[in-house]
Amino acid sequence: MRKRLSAIGNSLGIVIDKPILELLDIDRETELDMKTDGQQLIIVPIRRARKAKVKAAVERAMAAHDATLQKLAK
């Protein structure tokens, strides 16, 4: 599928067709991570469940190593 950029205020944007949004389970509230490898623009949806898992893992690590982390902070 080929697309052209559209003017949006002083910026440019791309319109993502509804079937693609539905396939990827993306809506207007979904945060997207944008990066480039110098050749391509890579857009990846940030899944809230993943953020919750990472947060839980960090909290477990901090709880397990609280004393060590506090010593290191001094």
Phi and psi in radians as a Rosetta constraint file:
Dihedral C 1 N 2 CA 2 C 2 CIRCULARHARMONIC -1.866 0.35
Dihedral N 2 CA 2 C 2 N 3 CIRCULARHARMONIC 2.471 0.35
Dihedral C 2 N 3 CA 3 C 3 CIRCULARHARMONIC -2.348 0.35
Dihedral N 3 CA 3 C 3 N 4 CIRCULARHARMONIC 2.765 0.35
Dihedral C 3 N 4 CA 4 C 4 CIRCULARHARMONIC -2.065 0.35
Dihedral N 4 CA 4 C 4 N 5 CIRCULARHARMONIC 2.633 0.35
Dihedral C 4 N 5 CA 5 C 5 CIRCULARHARMONIC -1.273 0.35
Dihedral N 5 CA 5 C 5 N 6 CIRCULARHARMONIC 2.566 0.35
Dihedral C 5 N 6 CA 6 C 6 CIRCULARHARMONIC -1.992 0.35
Dihedral N 6 CA 6 C 6 N 7 CIRCULARHARMONIC 2.547 0.35
Dihedral C 6 N 7 CA 7 C 7 CIRCULARHARMONIC -1.278 0.35
Dihedral N 7 CA 7 C 7 N 8 CIRCULARHARMONIC 2.270 0.35
Dihedral C 7 N 8 CA 8 C 8 CIRCULARHARMONIC -2.335 0.35
Dihedral N 8 CA 8 C 8 N 9 CIRCULARHARMONIC 1.683 0.35
Dihedral C 8 N 9 CA 9 C 9 CIRCULARHARMONIC 1.107 0.35
Dihedral N 9 CA 9 C 9 N 10 CIRCULARHARMONIC -2.234 0.35
Dihedral C 9 N 10 CA 10 C 10 CIRCULARHARMONIC -1.617 0.35
Dihedral N 10 CA 10 C 10 N 11 CIRCULARHARMONIC 0.156 0.35
Dihedral C 10 N 11 CA 11 C 11 CIRCULARHARMONIC -2.040 0.35
Dihedral N 11 CA 11 C 11 N 12 CIRCULARHARMONIC 3.118 0.35
Dihedral C 11 N 12 CA 12 C 12 CIRCULARHARMONIC -2.101 0.35
Dihedral N 12 CA 12 C 12 N 13 CIRCULARHARMONIC 2.563 0.35
Dihedral C 12 N 13 CA 13 C 13 CIRCULARHARMONIC -2.460 0.35
Dihedral N 13 CA 13 C 13 N 14 CIRCULARHARMONIC 2.931 0.35
Dihedral C 13 N 14 CA 14 C 14 CIRCULARHARMONIC -2.166 0.35
Dihedral N 14 CA 14 C 14 N 15 CIRCULARHARMONIC 2.409 0.35
Dihedral C 14 N 15 CA 15 C 15 CIRCULARHARMONIC -1.618 0.35
Dihedral N 15 CA 15 C 15 N 16 CIRCULARHARMONIC 2.203 0.35
Dihedral C 15 N 16 CA 16 C 16 CIRCULARHARMONIC -1.725 0.35
Dihedral N 16 CA 16 C 16 N 17 CIRCULARHARMONIC 2.154 0.35
Dihedral C 16 N 17 CA 17 C 17 CIRCULARHARMONIC -1.110 0.35
Dihedral N 17 CA 17 C 17 N 18 CIRCULARHARMONIC 2.584 0.35
Dihedral C 17 N 18 CA 18 C 18 CIRCULARHARMONIC -0.972 0.35
Dihedral N 18 CA 18 C 18 N 19 CIRCULARHARMONIC -0.747 0.35
Dihedral C 18 N 19 CA 19 C 19 CIRCULARHARMONIC -1.036 0.35
Dihedral N 19 CA 19 C 19 N 20 CIRCULARHARMONIC -0.614 0.35
Dihedral C 19 N 20 CA 20 C 20 CIRCULARHARMONIC -1.241 0.35
Dihedral N 20 CA 20 C 20 N 21 CIRCULARHARMONIC -0.731 0.35
Dihedral C 20 N 21 CA 21 C 21 CIRCULARHARMONIC -1.034 0.35
Dihedral N 21 CA 21 C 21 N 22 CIRCULARHARMONIC -0.757 0.35
Dihedral C 21 N 22 CA 22 C 22 CIRCULARHARMONIC -1.169 0.35
Dihedral N 22 CA 22 C 22 N 23 CIRCULARHARMONIC -0.715 0.35
Dihedral C 22 N 23 CA 23 C 23 CIRCULARHARMONIC -1.067 0.35
Dihedral N 23 CA 23 C 23 N 24 CIRCULARHARMONIC -0.694 0.35
Dihedral C 23 N 24 CA 24 C 24 CIRCULARHARMONIC -1.611 0.35
Dihedral N 24 CA 24 C 24 N 25 CIRCULARHARMONIC 0.020 0.35
Dihedral C 24 N 25 CA 25 C 25 CIRCULARHARMONIC 0.958 0.35
Dihedral N 25 CA 25 C 25 N 26 CIRCULARHARMONIC 0.896 0.35
Dihedral C 25 N 26 CA 26 C 26 CIRCULARHARMONIC -1.988 0.35
Dihedral N 26 CA 26 C 26 N 27 CIRCULARHARMONIC 2.382 0.35
Dihedral C 26 N 27 CA 27 C 27 CIRCULARHARMONIC -2.313 0.35
Dihedral N 27 CA 27 C 27 N 28 CIRCULARHARMONIC -3.032 0.35
Dihedral C 27 N 28 CA 28 C 28 CIRCULARHARMONIC -1.168 0.35
Dihedral N 28 CA 28 C 28 N 29 CIRCULARHARMONIC -0.275 0.35
Dihedral C 28 N 29 CA 29 C 29 CIRCULARHARMONIC -1.583 0.35
Dihedral N 29 CA 29 C 29 N 30 CIRCULARHARMONIC -0.204 0.35
Dihedral C 29 N 30 CA 30 C 30 CIRCULARHARMONIC -1.265 0.35
Dihedral N 30 CA 30 C 30 N 31 CIRCULARHARMONIC 2.198 0.35
Dihedral C 30 N 31 CA 31 C 31 CIRCULARHARMONIC -1.331 0.35
Dihedral N 31 CA 31 C 31 N 32 CIRCULARHARMONIC 2.466 0.35
Dihedral C 31 N 32 CA 32 C 32 CIRCULARHARMONIC -2.090 0.35
Dihedral N 32 CA 32 C 32 N 33 CIRCULARHARMONIC 2.403 0.35
Dihedral C 32 N 33 CA 33 C 33 CIRCULARHARMONIC -1.682 0.35
Dihedral N 33 CA 33 C 33 N 34 CIRCULARHARMONIC 2.174 0.35
Dihedral C 33 N 34 CA 34 C 34 CIRCULARHARMONIC -1.990 0.35
Dihedral N 34 CA 34 C 34 N 35 CIRCULARHARMONIC 2.294 0.35
Dihedral C 34 N 35 CA 35 C 35 CIRCULARHARMONIC -2.603 0.35
Dihedral N 35 CA 35 C 35 N 36 CIRCULARHARMONIC 3.011 0.35
Dihedral C 35 N 36 CA 36 C 36 CIRCULARHARMONIC -2.443 0.35
Dihedral N 36 CA 36 C 36 N 37 CIRCULARHARMONIC 2.652 0.35
Dihedral C 36 N 37 CA 37 C 37 CIRCULARHARMONIC -1.810 0.35
Dihedral N 37 CA 37 C 37 N 38 CIRCULARHARMONIC 0.220 0.35
Dihedral C 37 N 38 CA 38 C 38 CIRCULARHARMONIC 1.653 0.35
Dihedral N 38 CA 38 C 38 N 39 CIRCULARHARMONIC -0.272 0.35
Dihedral C 38 N 39 CA 39 C 39 CIRCULARHARMONIC -2.137 0.35
Dihedral N 39 CA 39 C 39 N 40 CIRCULARHARMONIC -0.532 0.35
Dihedral C 39 N 40 CA 40 C 40 CIRCULARHARMONIC -2.271 0.35
Dihedral N 40 CA 40 C 40 N 41 CIRCULARHARMONIC 2.643 0.35
Dihedral C 40 N 41 CA 41 C 41 CIRCULARHARMONIC -1.677 0.35
Dihedral N 41 CA 41 C 41 N 42 CIRCULARHARMONIC 2.199 0.35
Dihedral C 41 N 42 CA 42 C 42 CIRCULARHARMONIC -2.048 0.35
Dihedral N 42 CA 42 C 42 N 43 CIRCULARHARMONIC 2.109 0.35
Dihedral C 42 N 43 CA 43 C 43 CIRCULARHARMONIC -2.074 0.35
Dihedral N 43 CA 43 C 43 N 44 CIRCULARHARMONIC 2.132 0.35
Dihedral C 43 N 44 CA 44 C 44 CIRCULARHARMONIC -2.239 0.35
Dihedral N 44 CA 44 C 44 N 45 CIRCULARHARMONIC 2.260 0.35
Dihedral C 44 N 45 CA 45 C 45 CIRCULARHARMONIC -1.196 0.35
Dihedral N 45 CA 45 C 45 N 46 CIRCULARHARMONIC 2.450 0.35
Dihedral C 45 N 46 CA 46 C 46 CIRCULARHARMONIC -1.630 0.35
Dihedral N 46 CA 46 C 46 N 47 CIRCULARHARMONIC 2.051 0.35
Dihedral C 46 N 47 CA 47 C 47 CIRCULARHARMONIC -1.547 0.35
Dihedral N 47 CA 47 C 47 N 48 CIRCULARHARMONIC 2.253 0.35
Dihedral C 47 N 48 CA 48 C 48 CIRCULARHARMONIC -1.070 0.35
Dihedral N 48 CA 48 C 48 N 49 CIRCULARHARMONIC -0.626 0.35
Dihedral C 48 N 49 CA 49 C 49 CIRCULARHARMONIC -1.069 0.35
Dihedral N 49 CA 49 C 49 N 50 CIRCULARHARMONIC -0.672 0.35
Dihedral C 49 N 50 CA 50 C 50 CIRCULARHARMONIC -1.152 0.35
Dihedral N 50 CA 50 C 50 N 51 CIRCULARHARMONIC -0.741 0.35
Dihedral C 50 N 51 CA 51 C 51 CIRCULARHARMONIC -1.068 0.35
Dihedral N 51 CA 51 C 51 N 52 CIRCULARHARMONIC -0.693 0.35
Dihedral C 51 N 52 CA 52 C 52 CIRCULARHARMONIC -1.145 0.35
Dihedral N 52 CA 52 C 52 N 53 CIRCULARHARMONIC -0.693 0.35
Dihedral C 52 N 53 CA 53 C 53 CIRCULARHARMONIC -1.125 0.35
Dihedral N 53 CA 53 C 53 N 54 CIRCULARHARMONIC -0.749 0.35
Dihedral C 53 N 54 CA 54 C 54 CIRCULARHARMONIC -1.121 0.35
Dihedral N 54 CA 54 C 54 N 55 CIRCULARHARMONIC -0.768 0.35
Dihedral C 54 N 55 CA 55 C 55 CIRCULARHARMONIC -1.065 0.35
Dihedral N 55 CA 55 C 55 N 56 CIRCULARHARMONIC -0.759 0.35
Dihedral C 55 N 56 CA 56 C 56 CIRCULARHARMONIC -1.103 0.35
Dihedral N 56 CA 56 C 56 N 57 CIRCULARHARMONIC -0.707 0.35
Dihedral C 56 N 57 CA 57 C 57 CIRCULARHARMONIC -1.132 0.35
Dihedral N 57 CA 57 C 57 N 58 CIRCULARHARMONIC -0.718 0.35
Dihedral C 57 N 58 CA 58 C 58 CIRCULARHARMONIC -1.128 0.35
Dihedral N 58 CA 58 C 58 N 59 CIRCULARHARMONIC -0.746 0.35
Dihedral C 58 N 59 CA 59 C 59 CIRCULARHARMONIC -1.102 0.35
Dihedral N 59 CA 59 C 59 N 60 CIRCULARHARMONIC -0.689 0.35
Dihedral C 59 N 60 CA 60 C 60 CIRCULARHARMONIC -1.126 0.35
Dihedral N 60 CA 60 C 60 N 61 CIRCULARHARMONIC -0.761 0.35
Dihedral C 60 N 61 CA 61 C 61 CIRCULARHARMONIC -1.117 0.35
Dihedral N 61 CA 61 C 61 N 62 CIRCULARHARMONIC -0.739 0.35
Dihedral C 61 N 62 CA 62 C 62 CIRCULARHARMONIC -1.141 0.35
Dihedral N 62 CA 62 C 62 N 63 CIRCULARHARMONIC -0.707 0.35
Dihedral C 62 N 63 CA 63 C 63 CIRCULARHARMONIC -1.162 0.35
Dihedral N 63 CA 63 C 63 N 64 CIRCULARHARMONIC -0.713 0.35
Dihedral C 63 N 64 CA 64 C 64 CIRCULARHARMONIC -1.226 0.35
Dihedral N 64 CA 64 C 64 N 65 CIRCULARHARMONIC -0.500 0.35
Dihedral C 64 N 65 CA 65 C 65 CIRCULARHARMONIC -2.123 0.35
Dihedral N 65 CA 65 C 65 N 66 CIRCULARHARMONIC 0.473 0.35
Dihedral C 65 N 66 CA 66 C 66 CIRCULARHARMONIC -0.997 0.35
Dihedral N 66 CA 66 C 66 N 67 CIRCULARHARMONIC -0.845 0.35
Dihedral C 66 N 67 CA 67 C 67 CIRCULARHARMONIC -1.079 0.35
Dihedral N 67 CA 67 C 67 N 68 CIRCULARHARMONIC -0.765 0.35
Dihedral C 67 N 68 CA 68 C 68 CIRCULARHARMONIC -1.116 0.35
Dihedral N 68 CA 68 C 68 N 69 CIRCULARHARMONIC -0.756 0.35
Dihedral C 68 N 69 CA 69 C 69 CIRCULARHARMONIC -1.124 0.35
Dihedral N 69 CA 69 C 69 N 70 CIRCULARHARMONIC -0.663 0.35
Dihedral C 69 N 70 CA 70 C 70 CIRCULARHARMONIC -1.169 0.35
Dihedral N 70 CA 70 C 70 N 71 CIRCULARHARMONIC -0.676 0.35
Dihedral C 70 N 71 CA 71 C 71 CIRCULARHARMONIC -1.110 0.35
Dihedral N 71 CA 71 C 71 N 72 CIRCULARHARMONIC -0.734 0.35
Dihedral C 71 N 72 CA 72 C 72 CIRCULARHARMONIC -1.126 0.35
Dihedral N 72 CA 72 C 72 N 73 CIRCULARHARMONIC -0.563 0.35
Dihedral C 72 N 73 CA 73 C 73 CIRCULARHARMONIC -1.255 0.35
Dihedral N 73 CA 73 C 73 N 74 CIRCULARHARMONIC -0.320 0.35
